[in-house]
Amino acid sequence: MALRVVEQEGLSDVGRQREANEDSYVLADPVFVVADGMGGAQAGEVASRTAAEVFQETHDGGGTPEE
């Protein structure tokens, strides 16, 4: 059986049309979360950051979002 080695990295870029980067991501092998800030939608950066943080807390703590 072959051993597979996987390296993970994340990168997000503001691009050319926006002043702020609203995207968030979580690298939690084997799960990778990408939360899109919706390109200038009201509080998009808050929504994407909250989604990533809730996932990370749930994943790390073994709980559910309801907890």
Secondary structure, DSSP 8 states (H G I E B T S, - for coil): --------------TTT-SS---EEEEETTEEEEE---TT-TTHHHHHHHHHHHHHHHHHHT--TT-
